[in-house]
Amino acid sequence: MYNVTILDAIRIYNSRKDFILFNTDKEYNITDFRLTNDILTFRNHYQHFRLMDVIKKEINRGININ
């Protein structure tokens, strides 16, 4: 489970993009992210990627929001 700020969670939840690519620190805090439809362009710049439908379900289930 990843930790995000409340503003980032709102931005992610309201996005119409298909993918989220993101980097995390050692405590699983999302340090930076990109919402995109073109995963191939940005894939090498980020550690993780997820389909937005999966992330939105995780937010609904109770992702940790700081």
Buried (B, 14 or more C-beta within 10 A) or exposed (E): EBBBEEEBBEEBEEBEEEBBBBBBEEEEBBEEBBBBEEBEEEEEEBEEBBEBEEBBEBBEEEBEEE
